[in-house]
């Protein structure tokens, strides 16, 4: 596991200037129990890793989300609701709006209307693998069912780094699905995942 991290870290050396093409991007997916998990991750995450973060949480499609204001209490990162055609910036944290899906195209977020078959984490992770290649990082936190497993496999196959929450997950179906599929490099608690992100940031 650690050897994989070290080998991929060697490829993560973008300029400190804002270069969208070389910006590492972290996709984080969660469902039930995800708010507690992502709050813990953010609490221990440095606000200056040089990476961009995109968070997909399964939400009630009929209600506006309060996640940006809730999660801002735990982090010094700039936390915003994602908008269509938004250019990613380092040390920003983008949250999927309710009743939407999103993907990354040419360094910009594309926010789309929700489809009948709703697998927003797979959609995001797959696009990260296609666009960012080895600079894609995928994380599965607490949740039910198996959204994210296919996308995490895509990231792992192109030599990105993949994480899943360990047995601290309140709901373990999503992390265990990805682990069983062989799509996970590191299985850690949220606070430990945050520490790994900081190690990545030290190599920029």
C-alpha positions as CSV (number, residue, x, y, z in Angstrom):
1,X,0.0,0.0,0.0
2,X,2.6,2.6,1.0
3,X,4.8,1.7,-2.0
4,X,1.9,2.6,-4.2
5,X,1.5,6.0,-2.5
6,X,5.2,6.8,-2.8
7,X,5.4,5.8,-6.5
8,X,2.5,8.0,-7.4
9,X,3.7,10.9,-5.3
10,X,6.7,11.1,-7.5
11,X,4.4,12.2,-10.3
12,X,2.7,14.9,-8.3
13,X,5.0,17.9,-8.8
14,X,2.9,20.7,-10.5
15,X,4.1,24.3,-10.4
16,X,2.9,26.4,-7.5
17,X,1.3,28.6,-10.1
18,X,-2.3,27.8,-10.9
19,X,-1.9,25.4,-13.7
20,X,-5.3,23.7,-14.3
21,X,-3.8,20.9,-16.4
22,X,-1.5,19.8,-13.6
23,X,-3.8,20.5,-10.7
24,X,-4.4,17.3,-8.7
25,X,-8.1,16.7,-8.0
26,X,-9.6,14.8,-5.1
27,X,-13.1,13.3,-5.6
28,X,-14.9,12.3,-2.4
29,X,-18.1,10.4,-2.4
30,X,-20.5,9.5,0.4
31,X,-24.1,8.7,1.2
32,X,-25.7,7.9,4.6
33,X,-23.4,8.9,7.4
34,X,-21.2,10.9,5.1
35,X,-21.7,14.2,6.7
36,X,-20.0,13.0,10.0
37,X,-17.2,11.4,8.0
38,X,-16.4,14.4,5.8
39,X,-16.6,16.8,8.7
40,X,-14.0,14.7,10.5
41,X,-11.8,14.6,7.4
42,X,-12.0,18.4,7.0
43,X,-11.3,19.0,10.7
44,X,-7.9,17.4,10.3
45,X,-7.1,18.6,6.7
46,X,-4.7,21.5,6.0
47,X,-6.2,24.4,4.1
48,X,-3.1,24.5,1.9
49,X,-2.5,21.2,0.2
50,X,-2.6,22.7,-3.3
51,X,-5.3,20.2,-4.4
52,X,-8.9,20.8,-5.5
53,X,-11.6,18.8,-3.8
54,X,-15.0,17.8,-5.2
55,X,-17.6,16.3,-2.8
56,X,-20.6,14.2,-3.9
57,X,-23.1,13.4,-1.2
58,X,-26.4,11.6,-2.0
59,X,-28.9,14.3,-1.0
60,X,-32.7,14.7,-0.9
61,X,-33.5,16.0,-4.4
62,X,-36.4,18.1,-3.2
63,X,-34.5,20.2,-0.6
64,X,-31.7,22.8,-0.8
65,X,-28.5,21.7,0.9
66,X,-26.9,23.5,3.8
67,X,-23.7,21.5,3.5
68,X,-21.5,24.5,2.4
69,X,-22.4,26.4,5.6
70,X,-22.3,23.3,7.8
71,X,-18.9,22.1,6.5
72,X,-17.3,25.5,6.5
73,X,-17.3,25.3,10.3
74,X,-14.8,22.5,10.2
75,X,-12.3,23.8,7.6
76,X,-10.3,26.8,6.4
77,X,-10.8,25.7,2.8
78,X,-13.1,27.8,0.6
79,X,-16.2,25.6,0.5
80,X,-18.8,26.3,-2.2
81,X,-21.7,24.7,-4.0
82,X,-20.5,23.7,-7.4
83,X,-21.7,25.7,-10.5
84,X,-21.8,24.7,-14.1
85,X,-18.6,25.6,-16.1
86,X,-16.7,26.5,-12.8
87,X,-13.0,26.4,-13.2
88,X,-11.3,24.4,-10.4
89,X,-8.9,26.2,-8.1
90,X,-6.5,24.7,-5.6
91,X,-7.5,24.6,-1.9
92,X,-11.2,24.9,-2.8
93,X,-13.9,22.4,-1.9
94,X,-16.8,22.0,-4.3
95,X,-20.1,20.4,-3.3
96,X,-22.6,18.8,-5.6
97,X,-26.0,20.6,-5.6
98,X,-29.2,18.6,-4.8
99,X,-30.9,16.8,-7.7
100,X,-27.8,17.2,-9.9
101,X,-24.8,15.2,-11.2
102,X,-21.5,16.5,-12.2
103,X,-18.3,15.6,-14.0
104,X,-15.0,17.2,-15.0
105,X,-14.4,18.3,-18.6
106,X,-11.3,20.3,-19.6
107,X,-10.7,21.5,-16.0
108,X,-14.2,22.7,-15.6
109,X,-17.1,21.3,-13.6
110,X,-20.1,20.4,-15.6
111,X,-23.3,20.3,-13.4
112,X,-26.0,18.3,-15.1
113,X,-29.6,17.4,-14.4
114,X,-30.0,14.2,-12.5
115,X,-30.7,11.1,-14.6
116,X,-33.1,8.3,-13.8
117,X,-30.2,6.0,-13.1
118,X,-28.5,8.0,-10.4
119,X,-24.8,7.1,-9.8
120,X,-23.2,10.5,-9.3
121,X,-20.1,9.3,-7.5
122,X,-19.3,6.9,-10.4
123,X,-19.9,9.7,-12.9
124,X,-17.5,12.1,-11.1
125,X,-14.8,9.5,-10.5
126,X,-14.8,8.2,-14.0
127,X,-14.5,11.7,-15.4
128,X,-11.6,12.4,-13.0
129,X,-9.8,9.3,-14.3
130,X,-10.3,10.3,-17.9
131,X,-9.2,14.0,-17.4
132,X,-6.7,14.0,-14.6
133,X,-5.1,10.5,-15.2
134,X,-2.6,9.8,-12.4
135,X,-3.4,13.2,-10.8
136,X,-6.9,11.8,-9.9
137,X,-7.5,10.8,-6.3
138,X,-10.7,9.1,-5.2
139,X,-12.2,8.6,-1.7
140,X,-15.3,6.6,-0.6
141,X,-16.7,7.4,2.8
142,X,-19.7,6.1,4.7
143,X,-22.7,5.1,2.6
144,X,-25.2,2.4,1.5
145,X,-25.2,0.4,-1.8
146,X,-22.3,0.6,-4.2
147,X,-22.1,3.9,-5.9
148,X,-18.4,4.8,-6.4
149,X,-17.0,1.3,-6.9
150,X,-16.8,1.6,-10.7
151,X,-15.4,5.1,-10.6
152,X,-12.8,4.1,-8.0
153,X,-11.7,1.2,-10.2
154,X,-11.2,3.6,-13.1
155,X,-9.0,5.9,-11.0
156,X,-6.9,3.0,-9.7
157,X,-6.5,1.6,-13.3
158,X,-4.8,4.8,-14.5
159,X,-2.4,4.9,-11.4
160,X,-4.3,7.4,-9.4
161,X,-4.6,7.0,-5.6
162,X,-7.8,5.5,-4.1
163,X,-9.0,5.5,-0.5
164,X,-11.9,4.0,1.4
165,X,-13.1,4.7,4.9
166,X,-12.3,1.9,7.4
167,X,-14.7,0.3,9.9
168,X,-15.3,3.7,11.4
169,X,-17.9,4.3,8.7
170,X,-21.4,4.5,10.1
171,X,-22.7,2.7,7.0
172,X,-20.1,0.4,5.4
173,X,-21.8,-0.9,2.2
174,X,-20.1,1.7,-0.1
175,X,-16.6,1.4,1.3
176,X,-16.8,-2.4,1.5
177,X,-18.1,-2.7,-2.1
178,X,-15.1,-0.8,-3.4
179,X,-12.7,-2.8,-1.2
180,X,-14.1,-6.1,-2.3
181,X,-13.7,-5.0,-5.9
182,X,-10.0,-4.5,-5.4
183,X,-10.4,-0.8,-6.2
184,X,-8.8,0.6,-3.0
185,X,-5.2,1.4,-2.2
186,X,-5.6,2.6,1.4
187,X,-8.3,1.8,4.0
188,X,-8.2,4.5,6.7
189,X,-10.3,6.6,9.1
190,X,-11.2,10.1,7.8
191,X,-8.6,11.8,10.0
192,X,-5.9,9.5,8.6
193,X,-7.0,10.2,5.0
194,X,-6.6,13.9,5.8
195,X,-3.0,13.2,6.9
196,X,-2.3,11.4,3.6
197,X,-3.6,14.4,1.7
198,X,-1.1,16.6,3.5
199,X,1.7,14.2,2.6
200,X,0.6,14.5,-1.0
201,X,0.6,18.3,-0.7
202,X,4.2,18.3,0.5
203,X,5.3,17.0,-2.9
204,X,3.9,19.9,-4.9
